[in-house]
Amino acid sequence: MNTRTESDQLGTKQIPADALWGIHTARAVENFPISKQVVHSELIKAYGEVKLACAQVNNKLAYWEDAEKASAIEQACSEMAQGLLMEYVVVDALQGGAGTSTNMNINEVIANRALQLLGKKAGEYSLVSPLDDINLHQSTNDTYPTALKLAAILLLRELEQNILALQEAFQQKEKEFAHIVKIGRTQLQDAVLTTLGREMSAYAEAFNRDRWRIYKCEERLRVVNLGGTAIGTGLGAPKKFIFRVVDQLRENTNIGLARSENLIDTTQNVDVFIEVSGILKACAGNLLKISNDLRLMASGPDAGIGEISLPELQAGSSIMPGKINPVIPEAVAQAAMKVMSNDQIIAQACSSGNLELNQFMPLIANALLESISLLANAGRIFSEKCIAGIRANEEECKRHIENSTATVTALIPKIGYSKASEITALAQEKKISIWEAILSLQVLTVAEYNQLITPEQVCRLGD
């Protein structure tokens, strides 16, 4: 294999001749074989956007005399932002150094790609340098958090749309099932009558809250520390660069980013990620609860509750013929559990920074972006592959009503508590249905009974 020699303050290293990464990346790959996960794709693209904005401002401020070199750097940054150089970002997602390995990997790839565009060989850093050119007026400590916030905003926008689609799917089922009366349960015991549509409306409302909270998340992430360099003092960066670079990034991305009024605070304190993660955890909580509810209501099909049927997507067992499992709610529940676990990771990592910097930014980034992606994907398959295909088993709902003591509660306004208790006692003593007990005691006519358990009656607010 043809190689080239690169050097750093620790010595020299042989790098594959055609590799777009260099010695800093090679050392990181050797040092951090930890998670076997690559850096999140959205973080890589967002980092490209940050590098592009920095390059454009440096170019406008005439820090590169060679216009062709400046153009090549900008094009390489743009390619990184478009995801075209993704395969060359090879460092592990979890790494020491607060994200320096990711920053240097991206710096090296952009530098070597710019050299390619100039018709030069990779590694000719006297012409385009990863540090002196691509990292000019920057630090990992301001570029990494800024790229993370940008990536999170873009992913949150996708998540919001997927949760909105989930809300609308449940609203559709609310209308479709509005006429179906069923048993409402508390503590998993029969309680009072409700409608299947009302249950679906409650789920829709929960996701409406999630959608709104996720939408508001973006406001928490728009304030960035780009231009603050190492610890927020702007050391090594001219004022003109500091005051223009965030404006350039905002113009490029069309996202309302703003430079922090206190760059030192925004560099060392990352509590905003705990806040955002908490909102993601709330969404995960709703996904977990509702997916479990659907599994309960669809349990059976012969010996369970069986009020609804979920779409049949794949065989459920290698040993039990005919078994079909609720695989989508199960998968959604697992994604929700992972997000809840990530929330604890994020809280601990954000709280463990020291003095002027949080050294655990790679873990925060990995967990936060994973959580957003998990929720977005889970929300999408939940609405498309499960909720849209739910069918109501009306006959089973009717059978439950006729046999459950919960039905008696709906009769109390007409017959009183004493007679209702008598019906319940007779049904239990004779082991007959509630409906049969009503007929036996002749306390209501068929018309009166049917009127008391209509959808309108059981959903009426108050007596």
Number of C-alpha atoms within 10 A of each C-alpha: 6 8 12 16 13 16 12 9 5 6 8 11 17 14 21 15 16 15 16 27 28 28 21 22 27 17 13 21 17 10 13 16 14 11 10 11 13 16 19 20 15 22 24 26 24 26 27 26 27 28 30 27 25 29 27 19 21 21 19 12 12 12 13 15 9 10 11 13 19 22 18 20 28 23 18 26 33 21 19 26 22 16 16 13 21 20 10 17 25 19 28 23 23 25 23 16 16 21 23 22 27 28 24 25 26 31 29 30 26 33 31 28 27 29 24 16 17 16 9 14 17 24 25 14 17 8 13 25 20 24 16 13 22 26 21 17 22 25 24 20 28 23 26 26 26 29 24 26 24 27 23 26 23 16 18 24 17 18 25 23 17 23 28 21 21 25 26 20 21 24 20 17 23 21 14 15 20 19 16 19 25 27 22 18 13 8 6 8 10 16 17 19 24 25 23 26 22 22 18 23 21 16 20 24 15 16 24 19 16 23 24 13 17 24 16 14 22 21 12 14 22 19 21 26 29 32 32 27 23 19 20 23 14 22 15 14 16 12 11 12 18 21 13 16 22 26 16 20 25 17 13 13 15 9 14 15 22 16 21 19 11 14 22 19 15 24 25 20 18 21 15 16 24 21 16 22 27 18 18 26 25 20 24 27 17 17 26 20 14 19 22 17 14 19 21 17 17 22 19 17 14 7 7 11 16 22 25 22 20 25 18 17 13 11 13 15 11 8 7 9 9 10 14 17 20 22 19 23 26 15 16 25 22 17 24 27 17 18 28 21 14 23 25 16 18 28 18 14 22 23 15 13 17 12 9 16 21 21 21 22 26 26 20 27 26 20 24 24 24 19 25 26 21 20 27 22 17 24 27 21 17 23 21 15 18 22 24 17 15 17 16 20 14 18 12 15 20 15 14 22 24 19 18 19 24 22 27 28 16 20 19 15 11 14 13 12 14 9 17 21 15 15 24 21 15 18 21 14 9 10 12 14 21 24 20 17 22 22 14 13 12 10 16 15 11 12 8 12 16 11 14 18 20 18 20 15 17 20 15 10 7 6 6
